[in-house]
C-alpha cells in the first residue's frame, strides 16, 4: 500500500501506522537514496 498525504496529517498517520505493527513505515528519502 502506498499512502501519499500532506504534511498536516503526516505525523498522526505515521504514528498510527507504526503503532499498529501491521505496516512497515519507510522514510521515502532514505529509501530513494539507497535504491536510485
CHARMM internal coordinates of N, CA and C (Angstrom, degrees):
IC EDIT
DIST 1 N 1 CA 1.4292
DIST 1 CA 1 C 1.5254
ANGL 1 N 1 CA 1 C 107.56
DIST 1 C 2 N 1.2860
ANGL 1 CA 1 C 2 N 116.05
DIHE 1 N 1 CA 1 C 2 N 137.45
DIST 2 N 2 CA 1.4558
ANGL 1 C 2 N 2 CA 122.39
DIHE 1 CA 1 C 2 N 2 CA 175.56
DIST 2 CA 2 C 1.5120
ANGL 2 N 2 CA 2 C 107.56
DIHE 1 C 2 N 2 CA 2 C -117.13
DIST 2 C 3 N 1.3203
ANGL 2 CA 2 C 3 N 116.05
DIHE 2 N 2 CA 2 C 3 N 126.27
DIST 3 N 3 CA 1.4562
ANGL 2 C 3 N 3 CA 120.89
DIHE 2 CA 2 C 3 N 3 CA 177.96
DIST 3 CA 3 C 1.5123
ANGL 3 N 3 CA 3 C 107.88
DIHE 2 C 3 N 3 CA 3 C -118.45
DIST 3 C 4 N 1.3204
ANGL 3 CA 3 C 4 N 116.08
DIHE 3 N 3 CA 3 C 4 N 125.64
DIST 4 N 4 CA 1.4593
ANGL 3 C 4 N 4 CA 121.80
DIHE 3 CA 3 C 4 N 4 CA 176.78
DIST 4 CA 4 C 1.5223
ANGL 4 N 4 CA 4 C 106.86
DIHE 3 C 4 N 4 CA 4 C -119.41
DIST 4 C 5 N 1.3191
ANGL 4 CA 4 C 5 N 116.16
DIHE 4 N 4 CA 4 C 5 N 128.83
DIST 5 N 5 CA 1.4588
ANGL 4 C 5 N 5 CA 119.91
DIHE 4 CA 4 C 5 N 5 CA -174.85
DIST 5 CA 5 C 1.5174
ANGL 5 N 5 CA 5 C 109.36
DIHE 4 C 5 N 5 CA 5 C -148.12
DIST 5 C 6 N 1.3136
ANGL 5 CA 5 C 6 N 115.84
DIHE 5 N 5 CA 5 C 6 N 166.88
DIST 6 N 6 CA 1.4561
ANGL 5 C 6 N 6 CA 120.69
DIHE 5 CA 5 C 6 N 6 CA 178.10
DIST 6 CA 6 C 1.5110
ANGL 6 N 6 CA 6 C 111.45
DIHE 5 C 6 N 6 CA 6 C -78.94
DIST 6 C 7 N 1.3053
ANGL 6 CA 6 C 7 N 115.64
DIHE 6 N 6 CA 6 C 7 N 163.42
DIST 7 N 7 CA 1.4658
ANGL 6 C 7 N 7 CA 120.72
DIHE 6 CA 6 C 7 N 7 CA -175.21
DIST 7 CA 7 C 1.5195
ANGL 7 N 7 CA 7 C 113.27
DIHE 6 C 7 N 7 CA 7 C -65.48
DIST 7 C 8 N 1.3127
ANGL 7 CA 7 C 8 N 118.22
DIHE 7 N 7 CA 7 C 8 N -22.64
DIST 8 N 8 CA 1.4613
ANGL 7 C 8 N 8 CA 120.98
DIHE 7 CA 7 C 8 N 8 CA 179.94
DIST 8 CA 8 C 1.5162
ANGL 8 N 8 CA 8 C 113.39
DIHE 7 C 8 N 8 CA 8 C -65.21
DIST 8 C 9 N 1.3190
ANGL 8 CA 8 C 9 N 117.78
DIHE 8 N 8 CA 8 C 9 N -31.13
DIST 9 N 9 CA 1.4660
ANGL 8 C 9 N 9 CA 121.89
DIHE 8 CA 8 C 9 N 9 CA -179.27
DIST 9 CA 9 C 1.5249
ANGL 9 N 9 CA 9 C 112.37
DIHE 8 C 9 N 9 CA 9 C -104.11
DIST 9 C 10 N 1.2930
ANGL 9 CA 9 C 10 N 117.33
DIHE 9 N 9 CA 9 C 10 N -3.43
DIST 10 N 10 CA 1.4615
ANGL 9 C 10 N 10 CA 121.57
DIHE 9 CA 9 C 10 N 10 CA -174.81
DIST 10 CA 10 C 1.5078
ANGL 10 N 10 CA 10 C 114.70
DIHE 9 C 10 N 10 CA 10 C -56.48
DIST 10 C 11 N 1.3151
ANGL 10 CA 10 C 11 N 116.85
DIHE 10 N 10 CA 10 C 11 N -46.34
DIST 11 N 11 CA 1.4632
ANGL 10 C 11 N 11 CA 119.64
DIHE 10 CA 10 C 11 N 11 CA -175.89
DIST 11 CA 11 C 1.5232
ANGL 11 N 11 CA 11 C 111.65
DIHE 10 C 11 N 11 CA 11 C -62.05
DIST 11 C 12 N 1.3112
ANGL 11 CA 11 C 12 N 117.16
DIHE 11 N 11 CA 11 C 12 N -50.03
DIST 12 N 12 CA 1.4693
ANGL 11 C 12 N 12 CA 120.00
DIHE 11 CA 11 C 12 N 12 CA -176.12
DIST 12 CA 12 C 1.5247
ANGL 12 N 12 CA 12 C 111.61
DIHE 11 C 12 N 12 CA 12 C -68.07
DIST 12 C 13 N 1.3256
ANGL 12 CA 12 C 13 N 118.37
DIHE 12 N 12 CA 12 C 13 N -39.65
DIST 13 N 13 CA 1.4669
ANGL 12 C 13 N 13 CA 120.45
DIHE 12 CA 12 C 13 N 13 CA 178.46
DIST 13 CA 13 C 1.5196
ANGL 13 N 13 CA 13 C 111.38
DIHE 12 C 13 N 13 CA 13 C -65.81
DIST 13 C 14 N 1.3227
ANGL 13 CA 13 C 14 N 117.23
DIHE 13 N 13 CA 13 C 14 N -42.16
DIST 14 N 14 CA 1.4640
ANGL 13 C 14 N 14 CA 121.41
DIHE 13 CA 13 C 14 N 14 CA 178.26
DIST 14 CA 14 C 1.5268
ANGL 14 N 14 CA 14 C 110.09
DIHE 13 C 14 N 14 CA 14 C -63.27
DIST 14 C 15 N 1.3138
ANGL 14 CA 14 C 15 N 116.09
DIHE 14 N 14 CA 14 C 15 N -44.74
DIST 15 N 15 CA 1.4695
ANGL 14 C 15 N 15 CA 120.89
DIHE 14 CA 14 C 15 N 15 CA -179.07
DIST 15 CA 15 C 1.5336
ANGL 15 N 15 CA 15 C 111.36
DIHE 14 C 15 N 15 CA 15 C -62.38
DIST 15 C 16 N 1.3189
ANGL 15 CA 15 C 16 N 117.01
DIHE 15 N 15 CA 15 C 16 N -45.27
DIST 16 N 16 CA 1.4625
ANGL 15 C 16 N 16 CA 121.20
DIHE 15 CA 15 C 16 N 16 CA 179.64
DIST 16 CA 16 C 1.5252
ANGL 16 N 16 CA 16 C 110.80
DIHE 15 C 16 N 16 CA 16 C -62.89
DIST 16 C 17 N 1.3208
ANGL 16 CA 16 C 17 N 117.65
DIHE 16 N 16 CA 16 C 17 N -42.63
DIST 17 N 17 CA 1.4628
ANGL 16 C 17 N 17 CA 121.42
DIHE 16 CA 16 C 17 N 17 CA -179.76
DIST 17 CA 17 C 1.5245
ANGL 17 N 17 CA 17 C 111.28
DIHE 16 C 17 N 17 CA 17 C -65.71
DIST 17 C 18 N 1.3311
ANGL 17 CA 17 C 18 N 116.80
DIHE 17 N 17 CA 17 C 18 N -42.31
DIST 18 N 18 CA 1.4628
ANGL 17 C 18 N 18 CA 120.57
DIHE 17 CA 17 C 18 N 18 CA -179.89
DIST 18 CA 18 C 1.5269
ANGL 18 N 18 CA 18 C 111.05
DIHE 17 C 18 N 18 CA 18 C -65.82
DIST 18 C 19 N 1.3142
ANGL 18 CA 18 C 19 N 117.25
DIHE 18 N 18 CA 18 C 19 N -43.08
DIST 19 N 19 CA 1.4606
ANGL 18 C 19 N 19 CA 121.17
DIHE 18 CA 18 C 19 N 19 CA -177.34
DIST 19 CA 19 C 1.5257
ANGL 19 N 19 CA 19 C 112.96
DIHE 18 C 19 N 19 CA 19 C -72.50
DIST 19 C 20 N 1.3176
ANGL 19 CA 19 C 20 N 117.51
DIHE 19 N 19 CA 19 C 20 N -22.70
DIST 20 N 20 CA 1.4635
ANGL 19 C 20 N 20 CA 120.03
DIHE 19 CA 19 C 20 N 20 CA -179.53
DIST 20 CA 20 C 1.5244
ANGL 20 N 20 CA 20 C 111.95
DIHE 19 C 20 N 20 CA 20 C -71.14
DIST 20 C 21 N 1.3452
ANGL 20 CA 20 C 21 N 116.78
DIHE 20 N 20 CA 20 C 21 N -23.20
DIST 21 N 21 CA 1.4693
ANGL 20 C 21 N 21 CA 123.64
DIHE 20 CA 20 C 21 N 21 CA -177.22
DIST 21 CA 21 C 1.5275
ANGL 21 N 21 CA 21 C 112.60
DIHE 20 C 21 N 21 CA 21 C 61.84
DIST 21 C 22 N 1.3013
ANGL 21 CA 21 C 22 N 117.65
DIHE 21 N 21 CA 21 C 22 N 12.95
DIST 22 N 22 CA 1.4630
ANGL 21 C 22 N 22 CA 122.72
DIHE 21 CA 21 C 22 N 22 CA 177.54
DIST 22 CA 22 C 1.5302
ANGL 22 N 22 CA 22 C 110.00
DIHE 21 C 22 N 22 CA 22 C -93.39
DIST 22 C 23 N 1.3199
ANGL 22 CA 22 C 23 N 117.12
DIHE 22 N 22 CA 22 C 23 N -31.81
DIST 23 N 23 CA 1.4494
ANGL 22 C 23 N 23 CA 122.51
DIHE 22 CA 22 C 23 N 23 CA -173.06
DIST 23 CA 23 C 1.5214
ANGL 23 N 23 CA 23 C 111.35
DIHE 22 C 23 N 23 CA 23 C -107.42
DIST 23 C 24 N 1.3197
ANGL 23 CA 23 C 24 N 116.15
DIHE 23 N 23 CA 23 C 24 N 150.37
DIST 24 N 24 CA 1.4578
ANGL 23 C 24 N 24 CA 122.59
DIHE 23 CA 23 C 24 N 24 CA 167.15
DIST 24 CA 24 C 1.5247
ANGL 24 N 24 CA 24 C 106.24
DIHE 23 C 24 N 24 CA 24 C -97.17
DIST 24 C 25 N 1.2973
ANGL 24 CA 24 C 25 N 116.69
DIHE 24 N 24 CA 24 C 25 N 111.95
DIST 25 N 25 CA 1.4587
ANGL 24 C 25 N 25 CA 121.55
DIHE 24 CA 24 C 25 N 25 CA -178.67
DIST 25 CA 25 C 1.5178
ANGL 25 N 25 CA 25 C 108.05
DIHE 24 C 25 N 25 CA 25 C -92.77
DIST 25 C 26 N 1.3156
ANGL 25 CA 25 C 26 N 116.11
DIHE 25 N 25 CA 25 C 26 N 120.42
DIST 26 N 26 CA 1.4565
ANGL 25 C 26 N 26 CA 121.58
DIHE 25 CA 25 C 26 N 26 CA -176.80
DIST 26 CA 26 C 1.5160
ANGL 26 N 26 CA 26 C 110.67
DIHE 25 C 26 N 26 CA 26 C -111.14
DIST 26 C 27 N 1.3179
ANGL 26 CA 26 C 27 N 115.55
DIHE 26 N 26 CA 26 C 27 N 144.89
DIST 27 N 27 CA 1.4502
ANGL 26 C 27 N 27 CA 121.68
DIHE 26 CA 26 C 27 N 27 CA 171.33
DIST 27 CA 27 C 1.5256
ANGL 27 N 27 CA 27 C 105.89
DIHE 26 C 27 N 27 CA 27 C -81.05
DIST 27 C 28 N 1.3095
ANGL 27 CA 27 C 28 N 117.91
DIHE 27 N 27 CA 27 C 28 N 112.38
DIST 28 N 28 CA 1.4662
ANGL 27 C 28 N 28 CA 120.76
DIHE 27 CA 27 C 28 N 28 CA -174.59
DIST 28 CA 28 C 1.5182
ANGL 28 N 28 CA 28 C 112.44
DIHE 27 C 28 N 28 CA 28 C -62.98
DIST 28 C 29 N 1.3207
ANGL 28 CA 28 C 29 N 117.93
DIHE 28 N 28 CA 28 C 29 N -34.96
DIST 29 N 29 CA 1.4647
ANGL 28 C 29 N 29 CA 119.75
DIHE 28 CA 28 C 29 N 29 CA 179.75
DIST 29 CA 29 C 1.5263
ANGL 29 N 29 CA 29 C 110.51
DIHE 28 C 29 N 29 CA 29 C -64.65
DIST 29 C 30 N 1.3147
ANGL 29 CA 29 C 30 N 117.26
DIHE 29 N 29 CA 29 C 30 N -45.48
DIST 30 N 30 CA 1.4617
ANGL 29 C 30 N 30 CA 120.61
DIHE 29 CA 29 C 30 N 30 CA 179.24
DIST 30 CA 30 C 1.5348
ANGL 30 N 30 CA 30 C 110.48
DIHE 29 C 30 N 30 CA 30 C -65.63
DIST 30 C 31 N 1.3130
ANGL 30 CA 30 C 31 N 117.09
DIHE 30 N 30 CA 30 C 31 N -40.66
DIST 31 N 31 CA 1.4674
ANGL 30 C 31 N 31 CA 121.56
DIHE 30 CA 30 C 31 N 31 CA 179.65
DIST 31 CA 31 C 1.5279
ANGL 31 N 31 CA 31 C 110.55
DIHE 30 C 31 N 31 CA 31 C -61.69
DIST 31 C 32 N 1.3146
ANGL 31 CA 31 C 32 N 116.86
DIHE 31 N 31 CA 31 C 32 N -46.89
DIST 32 N 32 CA 1.4669
ANGL 31 C 32 N 32 CA 120.39
DIHE 31 CA 31 C 32 N 32 CA -178.45
DIST 32 CA 32 C 1.5191
ANGL 32 N 32 CA 32 C 111.95
DIHE 31 C 32 N 32 CA 32 C -66.00
DIST 32 C 33 N 1.3250
ANGL 32 CA 32 C 33 N 117.76
DIHE 32 N 32 CA 32 C 33 N -36.72
DIST 33 N 33 CA 1.4667
ANGL 32 C 33 N 33 CA 120.36
DIHE 32 CA 32 C 33 N 33 CA 178.17
DIST 33 CA 33 C 1.5315
ANGL 33 N 33 CA 33 C 111.11
DIHE 32 C 33 N 33 CA 33 C -63.22
DIST 33 C 34 N 1.3359
ANGL 33 CA 33 C 34 N 117.16
DIHE 33 N 33 CA 33 C 34 N -34.82
DIST 34 N 34 CA 1.4629
ANGL 33 C 34 N 34 CA 120.98
DIHE 33 CA 33 C 34 N 34 CA -179.57
DIST 34 CA 34 C 1.5180
ANGL 34 N 34 CA 34 C 112.15
DIHE 33 C 34 N 34 CA 34 C -77.87
DIST 34 C 35 N 1.3174
ANGL 34 CA 34 C 35 N 118.22
DIHE 34 N 34 CA 34 C 35 N -30.15
DIST 35 N 35 CA 1.4638
ANGL 34 C 35 N 35 CA 121.35
DIHE 34 CA 34 C 35 N 35 CA -170.12
DIST 35 CA 35 C 1.5281
ANGL 35 N 35 CA 35 C 114.66
DIHE 34 C 35 N 35 CA 35 C -109.03
DIST 35 C 36 N 1.3036
ANGL 35 CA 35 C 36 N 118.19
DIHE 35 N 35 CA 35 C 36 N 2.36
DIST 36 N 36 CA 1.4672
ANGL 35 C 36 N 36 CA 119.78
DIHE 35 CA 35 C 36 N 36 CA 178.19
DIST 36 CA 36 C 1.5030
ANGL 36 N 36 CA 36 C 111.16
DIHE 35 C 36 N 36 CA 36 C -115.27
END
COOR INIT
IC SEED 1 N 1 CA 1 C
IC BUILD
